[in-house]
């Protein structure tokens, strides 16, 4: 392996830059569990051209050199976590791996191994790139800690590297996260933040402590490890979901998330629990292509009365969803302290389950690069997605519904220290069954019938 990573040996004399509350939360989690790799964001692309390794190395170095979040360490300075830039001469975390003769399955296993190495944020850059050289198309792997990128920012870094290699500039301002942090701090000092605090205190008042989910003995310290079940939802089923959502005057996302709540009720019997859902804080076009952590996972309180109907749960979920979005700018990382929730080391945080949905942005040139089997022409370069598991074990359950053209894919990620593979597969399949029942008006009334004879309890 050429170009091994090196710890940062010298930083600038700059006093550093403050972090956002979301970044601070991820930093503390990494400090608490230093071997955690669940928050490593990874993406791989097949490079359908003859790669000049020296030229690619320079593209990587240029991209990191020009973007402050990439060229920094994150450490305590006094009593505050700061982003401290490394000197420009710091070697880029880049390596070429000889994979000639390695078959596809072994290559995926290697990609998982390389991208799951934990980051030491206080002494190494929070990004790594590997070129897997093989007889077929080479594979470029980009791994970055979630503290510095979300999905959009992750692809922005990849776009910047490929554009630099192709001799072109990436579109849009992508190195302005410090401006976002400053705006967020100003917002937290404004009266609107007091209104948000009042809302979240009232919304989460009386909520029981998060009960452990799963059927396996839960470790005393949360283990950030996991696996996933991938299912493609039938086109006819998703058309029925969209029609049913329209009839009920709710979004497709709200409809899907409400059915997910029914799945959790059937599995656990709990009638009052939290489901997280990620929202973006890229509300300004100023940050549309920025590198940074702009995700704010909001908690939605799911309340299910076993005596009521699915429509009643759907209406309540819809109301709470839109009410929460009115306060989306308030950092969810501050909510546990706001409501007096104590740290439970057995759990991943205030929210143990997450439900999200991705849709394509029509004018995003990177869309084809994240579609399996599709190719993208960028900066004169032909690339396609290299698919492998990533971001596993962050939550007990993390469901991501992705719409790619006519295909809707369900990625049911789970923590395999609390759920075994068979139960996870049954839950994923059960979600599809509940969707079909909901759209076909076949759910029991009252909802307590969901618990009768349920195999996944």
N, C-alpha and C positions, 0 to 999 in steps of 0.2 A: 504494500500500500504506500503510495507516494503522497506527500503533502500532509503528514499527520497534524492533527490539531495541537495547538500549544496554548497554555494559559497566558493571559494578558500580563506582561511583565512591567508595563509602564503606562500610566494614565496621565492625562493633562493636569495642569495646575488649577484647572477650573473647579469651582466649588461644587459643580454638578447641578442637576436639574431635578425638580420634584416629580413625583409619580402621581398618577391618578389613584383614587381609592381602589378601583378594580385591579390595577397593577400591584398596589401594595398588598392586597389580599392574596394574589397569586404568588408574590414574593414570599410572604410569610408561610404559605402552604409549602413552598419548595424548601424553605428553611426548616420547617417542622418535619418534613418527610424528604430528606435530601436525595433518596434513591427513587423518587417518584418520576416517572416519565409520561404519566397520563396526560399532562398538559404540553407535551411536545406536539406541535403542529407539523405534519409531514405531507408532502406532495411529491409525486414522481411523474416524470414525462419521458416517453421514448423520443429519442432524437433521430429523426429519419434523414440524417446527413452525416458526412464524414467529419467527425469532431476534431478540431485542432486543440489539443489539451492545453497548450500554453496560452492560446487565445481565450479559451474558456476560463482558465485560471485568472487572467487579467480582467475578464468581465466580472467574475465573482469579486475580485479585490476592489474593482472600481465601484461596484454597487454597494459594498459594505462601507467603503471609504466615504461615499457621498451621502450616507443616511445615518444620522446620529443614533437612532434607536438600535441599529445593527452594530455600530462601532462603539459600544459602551458596555461597562459592567454595572451591576446594580447592587449597591451595598449600603450598609449603615454608615452615615457620616454624622457623628454625634448621636442625637436621638431621632434622626429622620432618615428614611430610605431615599437615596439619591441615585440618579443616573449619572454616572461619571464617564466621560468619553475616554477612550483609549487613544494613545498617540497614533497619528496617521500611518506610521511605519509598522504597526502591529500586523503580523502575518494573518492572512485571511484563513478562516477555518475551512479548509478545502482539501479533499483527498481524491485520488484516482485509485479505483479498486479493480484489479485484474479479474474479470469474470469470464474469460474465454473458456468455453467448455462447460459452463454452469448452466443447468437446465432451468426452465422457467419457474418451476416450483421452488427450487433451491435459491433462485434469485430473489423471489418474494420473501423467503425466510431471511435471507441476508439483508434485504431492505428493512424488514421489521427490526432486526438486530441493530442495524446502524442507526435507525431513527429513534430507537427507544433508549439510547444512552442518556442518562440524566444530565441536565445542565447544572454547573456550579456558577450561579449567576453573579456571585460576588468576585469571581476571578477568571471567568472566561466569557467570550462573546456569546450572546444568546441565539446564535444561528450557525448552522453547519451545512455545507454542500458536499455531496459525493458524486463522482462520475463513475458509474459502473460500466467498465469497458468490456464489451463482449463481441462475438462474431456477428450477431444481429445488431439492431439499433442499440446504441449506447443509451443508458438511462441516467438522467439527472435527478438526484434526490435533493430536496430542500427540506431541512428540519429547522424549525424556529420555536422558541418557547412562546407559549400563548401570551405571556406578559407583553410581548412586542408586536404580535400580529393577531388578527382575526381572519376569517376566511377571505375577505376582500383584500386585506393587507398582505396576506400570504401569497395570493396570486399576483399582487402588485410587485412583490419582491421577485417572483419568478419572471414576470414580464420584464422587469428592469434588467435582470441578468441576461435574458435572451436578447433583449434590445441592445444591450451593451456589446454582446458577442456579434450581433449583426451590424454593428456600427450605427445604430439609430438610438435616439433618445426616447425613453418611455414617456407616454402621455400623462400630463396632469401633475399637480403638486403633490408629492408623496412624502415629504420630510417636514411636516408641520405639526407633529403631535404635541409638542410643547405648547403650542398655541391652544390646542384643545384642552390640555390640562389647566392652563390659566383660565380659560372660559369656564371650565367646570368648577374651579375654586370660587370664581366670582358668583356663579349660580348658587353655590352652597351658602353664600353669605346673603342671598337675596330673600325677600319675603316668600317667594314661591317655594323655596325649599322648606320653610316652616309649614306651609300648607301640605306639602308632600309628606313630611314627618307626621303630621296629624292624621293624614289619610292612612298611612301604613300602620300606625299604632292602633287605630280603630279597626282596620281590616283584619289584622292578625291577633286582635285581643282574644284571650281565652283559648288560643290554639294549644292543644296538647303538645308536649314535647315530641319531636319526631320519633315515631316508633320504628324499630328495625324492620326493614323489608327483607323478605327472603326466608328460606327454609333451612339453610345451613347455619351451624353455630357461628355467630359473628365474632371476628377477632377483636381483641381489646383495642387495637389500633387499626384504623381503616387501611386496607390494602388496595392501593390504586393499581389494580390488575383486572384484565377482563378479556372478553371475546365478543363476537357478534353473530347474529343470524341475519341474513340478507334475503328479503323476499320482494318479488315484483308483484304489485297489486294490479289486478286485471283492469284493462281499459274500461270495460262495461261497469265494473264496480266503482271506479273513480267517477265515471259519468253520473252514476246514481248518487254518489256522495255530493257532487256539485249541484245536482238537481234538488236533492233533499235540503241542502244548506240554503239554496235560494228560496225554497218554499218556506223555510223557517226564518228567513231574513237574517241569516248569520253568514260569516265567512266560511270557506272550506276549512281553514285552519281551526276555527273554533269548533266546528263540527267534529273534525278528526280528534282534537284534544279532548272533547267531551266523551267520546267513545273510549279514549284511553283511560279516562277517569273510571268508567264502568269496569274496564279490565282490572284496574287496581282494586276496586271495591270487591269484585268477584274473587280476586286472589287473596286479599288480606282481610276482608270484612270490615275494614275501616270506613267510617262515614265522614270523617273530617281530617283532611290532610292537605299537604302542599304539592303542587306540580309546578316546576319551574319552566319558563319559556324564554328563550333568548330574544332580545330586541337589539337593534342597532342604535347607536347614538350618533350616527352620521347624518344628523338631521339637516346639516348645512351642506350644500354642494361644494363648499370649500374643502371638505374632508372626503369627498366621494372616492378618491383614489389614494388616500393617505395610508401610509404604513402606521400601524398602531393598534392598540387594544380598545375597540369601540363597542364591545359587547356588554350588555347589561342584562343578566339573566333575572327576570322578575319572578316573584312568587305569586302563584294564583291559588287562592284557597278553594279547594274542592269540597263541597258539602253535598252529601247524597242522603236523602231521606228514603229508606227502603220502602216506604209506603207510597212514594210518588212515581211519576212517569219520567221517561227519558226526556220528553219535551220540557218538563219543569227544570231538570238539571241543565239542559241546553240553554234555556233562557237565563238561568242564574249565572252560568259560566260566561255567556256572552256579555252580560252586564258587568261582571267583575273584570273580564278581559279589557273592555274599553275603559273602565274606570282606572284600572292599573296603568294603561297606556298614557293617560293624562299626566301621570307622574313618572314617566319613563326616564326622565333626565336625572332623577335622584338615584345615586349609585346604590345598587342593591347590596354591595359589600358593607354598607353602613347600617343595613336594616337589623342584623342580629343584635348589635349593641343598642340600637334604638328601642327594640322591644324587650331587651333584657334576656336574650337567649344565651345560655352558657355553652361553651365549647364542649361537645361530646366527641371524644377521639374515635369512637366507633363509627361515626357517620361522616360523610363527605362535607357536611355543612348544614345550613338551614334547610336546604332542598336536597332530597335524596334521589329524586327522579326528575328528568328533564324531557320535554317534548318540543321538538322544533320542526320547521318546514322550510326547505329551500326551494326557490324558483329561479329560473334563469332571468338575468337582466338582459333585455333584448339587444342593447347596444354594447354589451361587454364582449370585447374581442376574445377573451379567454374562455368563453363558454364551451367551444368545441374541445378545448384541452381537458375539461373535466368530464366529458362524456365518454364512457367506455366505447372504444372502437372508432371514435371520430378523430379527425385530424384538423390541425389548425396551422395556417400559414402566418407566421409572425416574423417581422423583420427579415423576410426572405427565407425563413427557416420552417421546416416541416416537422411538427411534433404531434404526439398523441399521448393520452393518459396511460400511465403505468399504475395499475390498480393493486393496492395491498392494504391490509388492515392498519388503521391508525386511530389515535385518540380513544383508547379503550380504558375502561375502569375509572372514569372520572366520577360516575354516579352509580347507584345501585342499578338503575335502568336509565338509558338515554336513547330515546327513539327519535330518529331523524327521517322525515319523509321528504324525498327529493323528486321534484318534477323535472324531467329532462325530455323535452319534446312530448311525444305521446306516451312515454314511459314514466311510471311512478314507482319509485323504489323505496322500500322500507328497510332501514338499517336499525335493527334492534340490538343495541349495544348493552352489555350487562356486566356487572362485576361478578367474576366467577368465584369469589370467596364467599358470596352470599346466595348465589343461584347456580345450580349445576346446569350443564348443557341441555339435558332433556327437558327440564322445567322451562328454561329460557326459550327453547324451540316451541314448546307447547304454548307459552304465553304469546310469542310472536304470531303463531298460527291462530290462537284464540282472538287476537286483535282483528285479524281479517274476518273471522267468523262473526264477531260482534258488529263490525262495519256492515257486513251483508245483512245481518238481522236488523240493524237500525234503519238502513235504507229500504228494507223490505217490510217495515212495520211489523217485525216479528219479535221484537224485544218484549219480555214479560211485563205485565202491569199487574200489581206494583213491582218495582224493581227488586224486591227481596227474592223474587223467583230466580234471579241470576245466581244466587248462592246455593240453590237446591241442586245437589248432585254435582257441583262443580269439581272437576278433577284437579284444578290448579288452585288448591287452597292450602 
